């Protein structure tokens, strides 16, 4: 849930979920096009450990002429932000200190320490007068002005002025609010619909939301009725016909009747929203004691497609996902220290979206598929294969 807190010395924004109403696509230009010289995509979430994330939203992506700098693990660009289209053309100039992705036709941008909104032609449609702003969702955006939470419409008119400690964003007609360390939900008239009695909450999806009370999680509907009893250590929203829940330090899948579909035996479960699949994750210890993951897959009905024995399952590219498994362990004796060293050898192959191994896990390395081919290596030889696993060069 996105929560904006009241300011003291500075604003704190906690992003705990992506706004589901925004349809994002990775920052890839149309074939044959490039960004202008000196321009790069504006990426978020970059650290010395993580690659950044960049998305096209409603046909436009943030871009910058600034250089990426990393100081004490924090990354930032030293230039202004604008927007480019799928052909790489700069359609909104580099004028802004901060910018959010386009949502419902408008983008929140920051200039001279104030937020406003622009349209896709770069025209300012809501003036720069806010101290903080969310993107538009369900026709409104949450802004802060003069220490007050205000929801505005696309004309910049106030539709709701609130006095809470924290406020979320609208989802399915309701928004989370926090007062005296308890959370509930109000509607677009400001009326309390779900009592302010919960310790933590998620965001409504399919008429249901995950909530925590007295140390346990469950799911409730918009009438505050329990859909799933408050008995779990953690829960995730329903994804298709199942929801991931945690009990006794292990994750499993339940259906809407609270029946266990996949047993509680996984260290974590995550949803692959773009591919309508569920990633099942277990930990194992490497030779040096470091924890690593093994992955499996289930579908949205809870059917196991792949057992959790793969050391990696990449994102799907052109309907295929690269997977890897440990092939063998090499053991060597260290001369400098009286100890043995282990090194894992991996093999790579490909699965389809039904979880079927369509290209055997037998390659020493492999790239993702691009334009129908993937580059692989086997027995010291590098070559390309098609989606049937046939060598094409």
N, C-alpha and C positions, 0 to 999 in steps of 0.2 A: 504494500500500500504506500502511496506517495503521501507523506505528511509534511506540511509546512508549519513550523513552529513560530510562535511569536518572537520578535527580535529582542535581544538584549543589547549585545555589542555587535553581533553579526547574525546573519541568517543561517540556519541549518536546514538543509533539505535532505531527507532520507528517502532514497528511491529503493523500495523493496519489491517492486514489480514493474513490468513494462505496461504501458497503457494499451490494453488489448484492442481499443478502437483504431489504433494507428496500424496501418499495414506497411511494414518496412521491407525493403529489399537491400541486399548488400551493395556496396558502392562499386558497381561495375558499369562502365560506360557501354553504350551500344557498340557492336562490332565495327572496328575500323576507326573509332574516334579516340582522341587523347585529350587530356587536360592541357591548357596553355602552359607554356614554359614558365616556371616559377610558381605555379599553382599546385596545391596538393589538397586532397580531401581532409577535412577537419575530423579527426578521430577522437573519441572519448574513451576513458578507461585505460589509458596507456600508463604503464609503469615499467620499471626495469625488468619486471618479471612477466608482464602481460602485453600482448599485442592489443592495439586499439580496436575500436568498433566504429564503423561508419555505415550509415544507412541512407538510401533514397526514401523519401516520404512524399507521396503525392507528386512524384516526378522530379523532385529537386533534392539536392544534397548540399550540406554545408561544405564550404571550401575556404582556404586561406592562402595568402601569400607569405605568411609568417613561417619562421623556422621552428621546428620542434626542439624544445629544451627540456632536459630532465635534471632536476635539482633535488637531492635527498629523496629519491624515489618518486617525486611528484613531477608530472609532465605538464607542459603548457606550451602554447604557441605565442610567439612574440609579435604577431600581426593581427590585423582585423579579420573579421569573418564576413563572407558573402555566401551566395548560392550558385550552383551550376546545375545545368540540366543533363539529360542522359547522353547528349552529344558533346559534353564537356564545355559548352558555352557558358560564360559567366552572365547570368541573367539578372542577378542582384549584386551590385558592387560591394567591395570589401569596406564596409562602413562601421561594422558593429563589434563591440567588445565581447559580447556573448550572444549566442543565438540558439534557440531550440528548433527542432525539426518542425516542418509544416504539419498542421493538424486542423482538419476542417477548414482548409483554405487560408489559414493565417499562421504566422510564426511569431512567437515572442522573441524580441531582440532587445539588447541593452546598449544604451549610448549615453555617455555623460552620467553614469551611475543611476540611470533610471530605465525602467522597462516600458516598452510599448509594443504594438503589433503592426506588422506589415503584411500586404497581400503578395501574390505571386509575381506581380509586376514591380514589387519593391516600394509601392506607395504606402505611406504611413496612414493606417486607418483608425488606430487608437493611439492617442498621444503618449509621449514618454513622460509618465507621471507616477509610476509605481515603483516601490522599493523591491518588490519580488513578484514573480509571476509563474504560474504553471502554463502549460499549453491548453488549448481549447479541447473540451471533452463534453459531449452531449449538449453542445450549444453554449457552454459557459466556460470561463476561465477563472481560476482563483488568483487574486492579487492581494498584495498588502500595501496599504496606504495609511499614513498617520497611525501606525500600530494597530490597524483594524484589518480583519479578514473580510474581503469583499468578493462576491461573485459578480462578474460582469458579463453582458452578452456581447455579440459581435459588433454592436454599435457603440460599445464602451459604456453602456448604461448599467447602473447598479441594479442587480436583481435580488441580492441577498447581502445583508451586512451582519456579521456574526461576532459574538464575544465568547470565544473558546480559547483554550490553551494551544490546541493544535487542530488542524482541519485537513481533510484529505481531498480527493477529487470525486466528482460524481461518476457513479457506475450503476447503470440500470435504475436511474432515478433517485439513488440514495448516496449520501456522502458521510464518511466517518468523522466524528468530532470527539475531542478529548477535553475533559474537565476534571480537575482534582484527581488526576492519574487513572481515570476510568474512561472507557470509550463506548460510544453508541452510534446510532445513525439518525440523520434527519433527512427530510425530503426537500424539494426545491422551494418550499414555502417556509422552511425553517422549523417545521414541526418535528418533534422527536418521534420517530417511528420504532426504533429499537432502543430500549432503555440504556442509559449510560451506566453500564454495570460490568463491562468486560475489561480484562487486562490487556489483551491484544486482539486484533481483528485483521482479516484480509480484505478483499474487495469482492463485491457481489458478482457472481457469474452464474448464469442459468438459474437465477433466483435464489441462490444459496451462497453463504459466506462462511468461512472458517473463523471460529472465535475461541478465545482462551479465558477460562475462569477457574479460580482456585487451583491453578497449576495443571489443569487438564484442558485438552482441545476437543472440539466437536464441530458440527456444522448446523447452522440454523437457516430458516427461511425468512422471508420478509415480514412474517407475523411473529417472529421470535420463537417459533416452534423448533424443537430439536429434530433435525433430519437424521443426524448421526450423533449418538449420545456423547456426552462430555467425558470421555474415558481414555483418550489417547494422549501420548506424550507430545505428539505433533501431528498435524494433518496438512494435506495439500488440497486444493480445489478438485472437484471432479473433472476428469479428463476423459471424455467419452462416457463409457459405462462404469468406470472405476475411479477410485481416489487412492492416492498413496497416503498411508498412515503409519505412525511409529508407535511401537509398544515394546516395553522391556528392552530398549536400546536397539531394536531392529525394525526395519521397514517391510511392509507388505502392501497388498492391494485389496480393497474391499469394494463390493458393489453397493448400490443405493439401498439395499435391504440390510446393510451392515454385515453382510456375509463375507468371509475371507475367501478371496479368489486366488491370490498368490500368498503363500505362507510368509510369516515374519522371519525372514532369514537374510535380508540384505542390509548392508551398512548405509545405503542411501538409494533413493529412487528419484529420477528426474524426468520431466516431460520434454520430448522433442517436438515442440509445437509445429514447426515448419513441416515436419515429416509424419505427424500423427502417430508417433511411436513413443514408447516408454523405455528409458534406459535404466537397467538394473545394475547396481554397483556393489561390489564386495572389495574389501581391502586384503592385501597380502604384503608380507614383509620381504623386502629385497635382501640380498646378501649383506648389505651394510646396515640393516635394520630400518631403512627408510620405508615408509608405507607407500604402496602403489595400489592402483585400482585394477580390478578386473570387471569387464562389462558384459552384460547380456541385453536382450531386447524382448519386450512384450508389446502387444498391440493394445488398442483402446478398449478391447473387450477383456483384457487380462490374460490372453493366451500367450504362453511363452514361445517366442520365435527363435531365440538364441540363448543357450545357457551362459551364465556369467563366468566365462573362461577366456575372454578375449582381453588383451592388455590395452586395446584401444578400439573404439568405433568412431570413425570420423563422421563429420556432417555429410549428408548426401550431396552429391554433385552429379547432375544429369542422371538421376535415378539410381546411382550406385554409391555405396559407402565403403571406404577402405577399412579393413579390420586387420588386427595383428594378434599373434599368439607367440608365446615363448616356444622356440624350437628346441633348444638345448642349453645347458649351462656349462660353460668352460671354467675349469678350476686350474689356477696357477699358483705356484709357490713363490712368495715374496722373499727375495734374497736379503734385502735390507732389514726386514722385520720377520721374525719367525711366525708367519701366518699364511693362510691360504686366501686367495682372492677368487671371487666368482664373477663371471661376466655372462649376461644373458644374450643369446642370439635370437632374433625375432624373424618370423616369416609373415608375409603379407598376402592378402587376397581381397575379394570384393563380395559384398552381399547386395541384394535388391531390397526393395521396401517391404517385401513379404518375409524378410529375414532369411532368405535362402542364400546359401553359398553358391554364387553363380560363376565365380572364378576362384579356383582352389587357393588355399593359403599356403603358397609354396615359393613366393618370391622373396629375395633378400631385401629389396626396397621397392617402393611403388609411390607414384604420384596420384593425385586425384584425377578423375576423368575430366577432360576438356575437349570439346569438339569431337566427341566420340572415341577418343583414344586416351590411354594412360601410359606413362613411361615406367618401365619396370626393370629390375636387375635380377639376374639369376646365374649362378655359377660364374660370376665375374663378367658376365656379358650384359650390356644395357640395350634395350630395344623397346618398341611400342606394341601394345596389344589393343584390340577392339573390345567391345562389350561382350563378345562371345569367348574372349580369352585367346583369340587367334592372333598370332604375330603378324604385324602389318608393315614391318620394314626389315 
